[in-house]
Every structure is written in structure tokens, then in C-alpha cells.
Amino acid sequence: MLKRLACQLASALVLTSVTLAGASGSASAGTGTGGGTGGCTDSGATVTCGSGVGGNPGSTTGGGGSDSGGGVGSTQSKCPDYVLYSVEFPGASGGPPPTGAVQPGAWYVDLCVQGSTQGMGTGVQWFGTGQGPGSAPPDPATAGAKAASELQLPAPSPALSPSVTGYVNLAEWLGVALSIWHSITTSAEACNAAGCVTATATATPAYVTWTTGDGSTVTCDGAGTAYNPALSAEAQSTNCSHTYTTTSAGQPSPDGNPSDAAFTVTATVTWTVAWAGPNGSAGVLPSLTTVGSSALKVAQIESVNN
């Protein structure tokens, strides 16, 4: 607990304007006076005398006399102890806001800062509305969510095989480029009047949902497997495929030629997202998705009779 005591001084004390210099803008203090003589005491113990900052009227003692003009005797439970500048200095606005400051807002003065003009100047600070003094820095989860919103996730490019043309009753292997199948991380900073906090967000590809264009949906863990024409069919396999039972005749054509009618095959990659902040803070955020599509012509295998 900090008790602010005003001192009886040998001559009248006048608080003149306090100017905050620099890019943060400027503020001017109001004026106040106090009289009397003697030292400053607190329960009999001598304490440091300072010019103080004007505030609520109180009483001072010293040299056997008393005075109620300009003295203060408020109690603070913590430091810093900010109050509105206009309340501490009635009639003074504190000046324009600093360049680039959050607006609307107001100037505040720290009642714990006493002494020289320069010292009092450092106790004056601009706070945006809703970012009042004494508030805690942003929750790390806020910075984590901001980082997640800034993730640059690649769209999948469907890789369809064994051939560029599918065939009825022949399994079509579904896959996306392996080059996107890895975690992606970015960081962001969130700030308010109480400070800043930095967190990272990491997105990891989890599974792919395929819409095959013929009314079917296939969900596959992982990127899928690309068919290798250098190997025999028996020597390789996939856990992600779809078998068409009809041709793509009558579907839209990517080039306008009815003979090239094709199903639109869409791959949607779902990414799990987690954030990590200072002091071991961490959490999970809603998943993200990226989408890519391709056209697949599906034909009937023609049998040859000898």
C-alpha cells in the first residue's frame, strides 16, 4: 500500500505544465498550490518529500502546523495506479493522442509516479477505449487465432491414376501431390495497452475428402498413393480409390467437345490446427480446409472379338 503524502514547503508550490515530448504526443498538467513549512512524515517516520501530482484534497502536517491546500492523502493498493488525466487535472485534456494511437481513447496518469517534472511525465500514458490501464496482456489464444488466420495453406492438385482417362469398373486411384503433405507454421503478435504476446499456429494435413462427380464421396487418410506404371499392378496398392460404374457421357465438357465430357473430381484437404504460446500455453483451433479439382473422363472399355 502506497500512501501519497504532500509536503508543507517553505514557499508556495506551483505545478506548471508537464509536456510529454516525442512521437507519443504531448500532455499538459494543470496547476495547484500548497503552503506551510516542515518535513514530511508518515506515522512518525521521515519520508521523501516530492512535488507530487495534484489530486484529491487531503491534509499534511509539519512544524506544528496544518494545511489543507494542495496536499493529498490517497491510498493506492498497487502500482502503477492510473487514473484519467482529466480527473487528476480538472480542466486539462492532456493534449492530442500520440501518432498512430488506438482511438478513441484518453490520457491517464500514474499516481505512483512522483517527484521531478520528468518523472511525472513518464507516468502519463495514452490508452485506447476498452484497453484501460491495469488490464492484462492479450490471452495467448488470441495471438494463436490470429496466427491461424494468417496461415498460407496450399490447395491440393488431384492426382488421378492409373491413367488420365478412367474406365468403368476399373478402380481409379485418388491422390494429391505429396509436396503439400507436411505441417505449416506461422506466428503472430497480439497487443493491447498492457502489452503484447506472441504465439504460433501450426496446420497439419489430416485427411482428404473426395467428391467423385458421380454422386459418391470418398474419405482417405493421408495424401493417397500414386500409381507407378513401372511396377506391375500386383506389386502395388492404394487405400484411396473409387470405381466408376457409369461413363461420364452427358457430363459438362471442359473444352466444349461433347466427346470429352468428364466428371468433376474435387479434393478437400482438412488441416488440424493447434497453437502454442509462452510459458507452455497451447490449445487447439478449428480445422481449416483447402480445395482443388480436376476433370476426369470415364469411358467404357471396349471388348475386341476375334
Number of C-alpha atoms within 10 A of each C-alpha: 8 14 13 23 24 28 29 28 17 12 11 14 16 14 17 12 14 19 18 22 10 9 9 15 18 19 24 18 28 21 17 17 13 21 18 21 20 16 18 21 17 13 6 7 7 10 13 11 17 14 17 22 28 21 18 12 13 16 16 26 21 16 11 8 11 16 18 16 17 25 27 21 16 14 14 15 9 11 13 15 18 22 16 21 25 17 14 20 19 14 11 16 18 27 16 13 21 17 10 9 13 16 12 10 15 20 22 23 27 22 24 20 20 19 14 12 18 12 12 22 21 13 18 26 24 26 22 17 13 11 17 19 22 13 12 13 15 18 16 24 24 19 25 31 23 21 22 26 13 14 19 11 17 15 17 23 18 22 22 23 19 18 13 13 14 25 23 16 16 16 16 24 22 27 26 23 15 15 9 17 18 10 14 17 18 18 20 19 16 20 15 18 20 14 11 15 19 21 25 24 28 21 23 20 23 18 20 27 16 25 19 23 17 15 6 11 13 14 15 17 13 17 23 22 21 20 21 13 11 6 9 9 11 6 7 12 13 13 13 21 22 18 15 20 15 13 20 25 17 12 17 16 19 16 9 9 9 13 13 20 22 24 24 19 19 21 26 21 29 18 22 18 24 21 26 20 20 11 7 7 12 17 15 15 17 10 15 17 15 15 17 16 18 16 21 24 20 24 20 15 12 7 6 5 4 3
